Amino acid sequence: DLSTQVAGVKLQSYLMNASGPQCTTFDELERIAHSNSTAIVTKSCTLLPREGNPEPRYQNLPLGAIQSMGLPNLGYQAYLEMIPALKAMNKPVVVSISGFSINDNIKMVSAFQKSAVDLIEVNFSCPNIPGKAQVAYDFEQTDQALAAITALGDKPIGIKLAPYFDMSHFTAVANIIKKYPVKFITCINSIGNTLVIDPYTEQPIIKPKGGFGGLCGDYVKPIGLANVRAFRELLGDEISIIGVGGIKSGIDAFEYLLAGADAVQIATCLEKEGPKCFARIEHELKAFMAAKGYTQLSDAKGKLKPM
Ligand code: DHB
């Protein structure tokens, strides 16, 4: 039994897609709905439709990927209009919002508050828009944005955080989150502004931003685990945590459970393997837990043992 809850929304299982690959168009979202993903999470949307950054903007790496997509999406109104059809697929729907300003986010959150969506995930951590800072690395802006977007309705709001690397940053962000009715956090986003160089061509391997892009996959799993663990300890059990970063096996998913995740999201593995990854990883997680005698997620959630 992998049933769980995020912000009071019941989920039949622990695995869902991350806002990222293969969740931009209605057809892609329908394939997510028909997979074992326990929810349907939409690609981060902006006020207006976007083509995204110039290609090549995504490259696989031996242990993950680097990407600078630049928020290609259909614009928030398209997702607003899709919600009734997505809800008819009988899974919770999570919308991801990524405005370029607090006002953008107010406008989009207000619109989705009036929709049938189950959870609203506000992306504070897209690293790929030239000239735009990641909100999650600006604590004053994080505080102001949360004050604005948590006051717009009763549907649970969560935020997608960038990875942090210093204990003082975990504490500072946790203290801001605690000031507002934030119901869940999703961590981590890709590690922003990394550079992969092809020594043969003597060039970067993606075109946007001089080759700087978000690092994803196996490379980021220890960082994701630390972020989930740190926030679980600082935020207590009232705020749900969705873990993301480098999950491609049932054992990876189990490690996030030990760190304290209520659910996890999968992006790079979804991009590489397609939506059938959810059934495989679910099967592996169930087998690994069964071998340990664990029958439900609460048997292990947050129970990382001290050395
Ligand atoms: C994109 C990348 C991200 O890591 C993110 O959080 C949002 C958008 C992108 O480039 O599309």
Residues whose N, C-alpha, C, O or C-beta is under 5 A from the ligand:
A	BS01	DHB	S44 S68 M69 G70 L71 P72 S125 C126 P127 N128 N189 S190 G214
